[in-house]
């Protein structure tokens, strides 16, 4: 059976690529610290030696819109194009063509349906920065096949937070039941408190530092019970108008497991958000 060699959760800030590659006067003062943190984070995936990446993200109204908004979608194409034009224009993100893994995609889709999740699928999925940004930070050579899984964190009605956790557990079970000798890393990206277009968008840190601190502790300690007691669809409006992306972190806590303490924890306060990075090794840290 396949082996889950790493579980990784992170933010997916679209400005990292531009900040990390800028030089001279255009290089922001926080770039060197940010790059150093990312390089340490990247090593946690490199050490795991994965063969394939299952990647959880959320489409930012690029391909999925109000005329077609699945709650959970599995990509099962042979290859995926990225990014979208506005991401190239606004964030300077490069274009990608990433190989898919149709066999593992089909296994997750079939098993997910059998486990009670009415998963949508797409054979013609174009992906955006929620998946390409962690490729840039964690595997910039972009040489591994991926299975993209998209969640709806933007367009109400949204799934309940508990449903994200349940899907995370199911993804872990399905990957481990895949009859293959492949080494799989499961990577998910969301964010902590976040305000988009509102009065708290551009502060010296995220719009709700207290929430961010609690969230990092929940994730780092695998405190699913504590997190689920406090986090609801209504409560997530309070830390910022886009904080529902935290449910993708909750999904990854489901993948990692109840009370699973992260092997790598790091964070960085930027001018409007907290970046956060977590890695778990389910079978022990690799040598």
C-alpha positions as MATLAB code, in Angstrom:
seq = 'XXXXXXXXXXXXXXXXXXXXXXXXXXXXXXXXXXXXXXXXXXXXXXXXXXXXXXXXXXXXXXXXXXXXXXXXXXXXXXXXXXXXXXXXXXXXXXXXXXXXXXXXXXXXXXXXXXXXXXXXXXXXXXXXXXXXXXXXXXXXXXXXXXXXXXXXXXXXXXXXXXXXXXXXXXXXXXXXXXXXXXXXXXXXXXXXXXXXXXXXXXXXXXXXXXXXXXXXXXXXXXXXXXXXXXXXXXXXXXXXXXXXXXXXXXXXXXXXXXXXXXXXXXXXXXXXXXXXXXXXXXXXXXX';
ca = [
       0.000    0.000    0.000;
       1.023    3.611   -0.499;
       2.834    5.366    2.316;
       2.035    8.874    3.558;
       5.523   10.224    4.147;
       4.596   13.821    5.001;
       1.550   15.897    5.852;
       2.066   19.599    5.242;
      -0.106   22.643    5.882;
       0.801   26.193    4.949;
      -0.442   29.555    3.873;
      -0.159   30.403    0.152;
       0.821   34.044   -0.098;
       0.913   34.986   -3.811;
       3.549   37.699   -3.262;
       6.239   35.301   -2.048;
       7.598   34.617   -5.538;
       7.976   38.302   -6.374;
       9.417   39.164   -2.936;
      11.917   36.289   -3.005;
      13.188   37.060   -6.511;
      13.329   40.872   -6.205;
      16.735   42.523   -6.038;
      18.118   45.906   -5.101;
      15.706   48.598   -4.015;
      12.745   46.493   -5.134;
      13.488   43.774   -2.579;
      11.235   44.250    0.488;
      12.948   44.415    3.906;
      11.274   41.211    5.114;
      12.285   39.134    2.065;
      15.481   37.604    3.481;
      13.781   36.376    6.653;
      10.863   35.043    4.632;
      13.160   33.171    2.228;
      15.129   31.643    5.111;
      11.932   30.348    6.705;
      10.708   28.922    3.405;
      14.002   27.162    2.744;
      13.822   25.434    6.129;
      10.205   24.537    5.445;
      11.053   23.202    1.974;
      13.617   20.843    3.456;
      10.870   19.107    5.455;
       9.318   17.936    2.175;
      12.621   17.180    0.482;
      13.628   14.894    3.359;
      10.414   12.887    2.944;
      11.323   11.929   -0.663;
       7.765   11.870   -2.052;
       6.824   10.405   -5.427;
       3.468   12.174   -5.749;
       1.743   15.147   -4.127;
      -1.920   15.301   -3.113;
      -2.622   19.026   -2.937;
      -5.614   20.677   -1.269;
      -6.476   24.257   -2.152;
      -9.347   26.564   -3.068;
     -10.081   28.090   -6.440;
     -10.214   31.886   -6.162;
     -13.193   32.309   -8.518;
     -10.983   31.538  -11.500;
     -12.483   28.355  -12.884;
     -15.278   27.807  -10.378;
     -17.937   30.526  -10.261;
     -21.475   31.012   -9.009;
     -22.866   29.083  -11.980;
     -20.904   25.972  -10.934;
     -19.539   25.806   -7.390;
     -18.796   22.295   -6.110;
     -18.144   21.961   -2.391;
     -15.281   19.492   -2.908;
     -13.695   18.670   -6.267;
     -10.985   16.202   -7.330;
      -8.924   16.938  -10.426;
      -8.204   13.834  -12.491;
      -6.572   15.227  -15.601;
      -3.294   13.944  -17.061;
      -1.821   17.459  -16.732;
      -2.733   20.874  -15.325;
      -2.015   24.353  -16.647;
      -1.441   27.272  -14.270;
      -1.595   30.125  -13.394;
      -4.307   32.540  -14.478;
      -3.609   35.818  -16.270;
      -4.529   38.064  -13.357;
      -2.123   36.114  -11.114;
       0.677   36.621  -13.614;
      -0.177   40.326  -13.872;
      -0.767   41.132  -10.202;
       1.658   38.788   -8.476;
       4.256   38.057  -11.154;
       3.596   34.332  -10.879;
       5.160   32.132  -13.561;
       3.237   29.735  -15.772;
       3.298   26.035  -14.995;
       2.278   22.794  -16.610;
       2.128   20.142  -13.926;
       1.726   16.416  -14.467;
      -1.341   14.799  -12.954;
      -1.658   11.323  -11.451;
      -4.846    9.897  -12.911;
      -4.653    6.591  -11.054;
      -4.472    8.130   -7.594;
      -7.080   10.760   -8.532;
      -9.500    8.017   -9.591;
      -8.801    6.046   -6.419;
      -9.557    9.062   -4.214;
     -12.663    9.956   -6.214;
     -14.119    6.437   -6.108;
     -13.227    5.928   -2.452;
     -14.505    9.348   -1.465;
     -17.875    8.666   -3.070;
     -18.054    5.303   -1.323;
     -17.229    7.013    1.988;
     -20.205    9.369    1.748;
     -18.643   12.443    0.087;
     -20.424   13.539   -3.081;
     -17.210   14.667   -4.723;
     -17.216   16.526   -8.004;
     -14.424   15.961  -10.505;
     -12.848   17.678  -13.463;
     -10.797   16.328  -16.352;
     -10.115   19.882  -17.583;
      -9.013   21.727  -14.472;
      -6.769   24.788  -14.603;
      -5.235   25.496  -11.213;
      -4.411   28.726   -9.436;
      -2.080   30.054   -6.771;
      -3.568   28.095   -3.880;
      -1.745   25.106   -5.358;
       1.050   26.692   -7.388;
       2.301   28.839   -4.491;
       3.083   25.778   -2.346;
       4.745   24.270   -5.419;
       6.942   27.389   -5.581;
       7.775   27.264   -1.873;
       8.062   23.503   -1.373;
       8.983   21.981   -4.736;
      10.090   24.752   -7.094;
      11.420   22.273   -9.652;
       7.760   21.210  -10.139;
       8.832   17.706  -11.097;
       6.291   15.562   -9.219;
       2.785   14.561  -10.357;
      -0.065   16.073   -8.391;
      -3.640   15.267   -7.409;
      -5.421   18.616   -6.860;
      -8.405   18.717   -4.502;
     -10.389   21.952   -4.368;
     -12.651   23.028   -1.505;
     -15.278   25.759   -1.401;
     -14.334   28.381    1.188;
     -15.739   31.390   -0.676;
     -19.304   30.934   -1.908;
     -22.006   30.259    0.717;
     -23.546   27.935    1.590;
     -20.249   26.431    2.766;
     -19.660   22.988    4.245;
     -19.412   22.960    8.031;
     -15.901   22.995    9.580;
     -16.404   19.450   10.857;
     -16.972   18.282    7.294;
     -13.537   19.604    6.314;
     -11.997   17.609    9.170;
     -13.889   14.474    8.133;
     -12.715   14.866    4.537;
      -9.126   15.206    5.744;
      -9.389   11.934    7.652;
     -10.905   10.253    4.612;
      -8.182   11.507    2.256;
      -5.531   10.052    4.580;
      -7.343    6.695    4.715;
      -7.802    6.587    0.960;
      -4.166    7.389    0.191;
      -3.024    4.709    2.620;
      -5.393    2.204    0.999;
      -4.072    2.856   -2.512;
      -2.469   -0.382   -3.781;
       0.849    1.149   -4.745;
       4.396    1.409   -3.436;
       4.425    5.165   -4.035;
       5.468    7.632   -1.355;
       2.802   10.319   -1.007;
       2.920   13.765    0.577;
      -0.420   15.402    1.353;
      -0.184   19.196    1.218;
      -2.957   21.651    2.031;
      -2.999   25.431    2.012;
      -5.327   27.924    3.623;
      -4.790   30.966    5.797;
      -5.288   32.376    9.246;
      -7.188   35.628    9.917;
      -7.581   37.483    6.653;
      -9.402   40.582    5.439;
      -9.856   41.200    1.705;
     -11.121   44.593    0.623;
     -12.255   45.508    4.131;
     -11.022   48.132    6.602;
      -8.590   45.698    8.270;
      -6.884   44.526    5.088;
      -3.587   46.413    5.333;
      -2.538   46.551    8.970;
       0.872   45.802   10.518;
      -0.195   42.153   10.951;
      -3.208   39.934   10.390;
      -6.582   41.465   11.290;
      -6.930   39.283   14.422;
      -3.589   38.370   16.086;
      -5.391   36.689   18.988;
      -7.158   34.305   16.618;
      -3.891   33.669   14.778;
      -2.137   32.716   18.020;
      -4.909   30.299   18.999;
      -5.025   28.854   15.495;
      -1.292   28.141   15.421;
      -1.580   26.364   18.768;
      -4.542   24.270   17.587;
      -2.679   23.203   14.468;
       0.715   22.643   16.081;
      -0.783   20.482   18.845;
      -3.387   18.695   16.746;
      -6.079   20.055   19.055;
      -9.074   19.186   16.919;
     -11.484   19.124   19.850;
     -10.493   22.607   20.998;
     -10.613   23.942   17.476;
     -14.023   22.445   16.693;
     -15.452   23.788   19.956;
     -14.626   27.359   18.946;
     -14.730   27.448   15.172;
     -18.069   27.730   13.383;
     -19.145   29.200   10.078;
     -20.453   32.223   11.981;
     -17.394   32.669   14.214;
     -15.042   32.718   11.224;
     -16.545   36.029   10.082;
     -15.101   37.775   13.150;
     -11.322   37.471   12.553;
     -11.664   38.827    9.007;
     -14.017   38.583    6.078;
     -11.953   35.879    4.315;
     -10.987   33.776    7.325;
     -13.081   30.806    6.186;
      -9.918   29.687    4.406;
      -8.864   28.441    7.833;
     -11.112   25.439    7.224;
      -8.494   24.101    4.801;
      -6.074   24.112    7.747;
      -8.705   22.168    9.694;
      -8.884   19.678    6.827;
      -5.144   19.147    7.151;
      -5.485   18.660   10.898;
      -7.894   15.870    9.984;
      -5.240   14.378    7.706;
      -2.588   14.598   10.429;
      -4.879   13.097   13.087;
      -6.255   13.908   16.525;
      -3.559   15.222   18.927;
      -0.845   14.831   16.287;
       1.890   17.304   17.178;
       3.582   18.901   14.205;
       7.244   18.113   13.669;
       7.895   21.530   12.130;
       6.140   24.757   13.123;
       7.037   28.233   11.926;
       5.303   31.526   11.254;
       5.977   35.044   10.048;
       3.973   38.212   10.635;
       3.732   40.205    7.445;
       2.137   43.585    6.920;
      -1.421   42.243    6.626;
      -1.396   38.547    7.462;
       0.421   35.865    9.406;
       2.176   33.232    7.333;
       2.305   29.783    8.968;
       4.010   26.495    8.091;
       3.502   23.017    9.565;
       4.863   19.554    8.757;
       4.002   16.177   10.258;
       5.817   12.888    9.627;
       3.204   10.158   10.273;
       5.830    7.409   10.266;
       8.548    9.298   12.105;
      11.023   11.872   10.863;
      13.068   10.612    7.889;
      16.755   10.048    8.404;
];
